[in-house]
Amino acid sequence: MAKAMARHILVKTEAEAAQLKARIAKGEAFDVLARKFSTCPSGKRGGDLGEVRPGQMVKAIDQIIFKKPLREVHGPVKSQFGYHLVQVFFRE
């Protein structure tokens, strides 16, 4: 069965997610921003979602984790929880 390692930042607005993505692009650390801004409990772990299998996350996030290029910051992606930035490290 497929699995992946990913991290994300969850915020309330698309604008906030876009601002954080720009800060990451300029060199700020994803995990530091996740600890500071993410509203998800994973924020305390720098946004680390651990090992994820297909179907564990909401569909929009699942699509990124299992179909998009590795190590890029994807998003903002809207879900019922808010707006996500997602980065995938590993997939098998």
N, C-alpha and C positions, 0 to 999 in steps of 0.2 A: 504493500500500500504506500502511496505517495506521502511524503511529509516534507515540511519546510521549517526553517527558522526565520522569524521575522520580528520586527519591532514597529511600533506605531505611536503616533501622537494623536490624541483625540481632543478637539476643541469645539466650542459652540458655534462659531461662525466661519464661513468660507474665507472671509477677509483675514481673520486671525490665522487660519491654516496657511493661506498664501503668504502672509508676513513671515511666519515661521519657516516655510519652505525657502524663502529668499534669504533668511538668516543662515540656514544650513548651507545653501549654495555659496554664501560668502565665507564659509569656513567654520561657523559655529558648530559645536558638537551636538548631534542629534540627541544623545542620551541626556545631556545637560538640559536641553530645552524640554525634553519629555518630562524630566523630573520637576521642572519649574511650571510648565503650562498644561500638561495633559490632564484631562479630567477622568481618565481611565485609571483603575487601580494599578495597571501595569506601569504607569508613570513613575511609581516609586522604584521600579527596576530599570529606569531609563527607557521605558517603552517596550521592554522585552516581552514578547508573547510566548517565548519558549518554543517547544516543538508543536507545530500546528498540522493537522491533517485535513484533507478536503471535507467541507461540510461543517467544520467546527465554528467558523466565523460567518458573519452575515455575507450574503452572496457577493456584494460589491467588493468586499475585502478579500474574500476567497478567490475571486477572479484575478486580483492583483497578485496575491501570494503564489498562485499556481500557474499564471500565464504571462506575467510581465517580466521584463529583464531584471536580473539580479543587481543588487547594490545601488540602484537608482532610488531616489526619493520620489514616490508616486503620490499624486493627489494634488489638491484636495479632492477627496472622495466623500460623497454624502451617504450617510446611513441614517437609520432612525435614531441613532445616538448622537449624531453631530457630524463634524467633518474630520476626516482622517488624513494623515500623511503616513505612508507605509513604505518600509524599506525591507527588502528580502535579502538575506545573506546566503542562504543555502537551500537547495531543493533536491530531492531524490525520488 
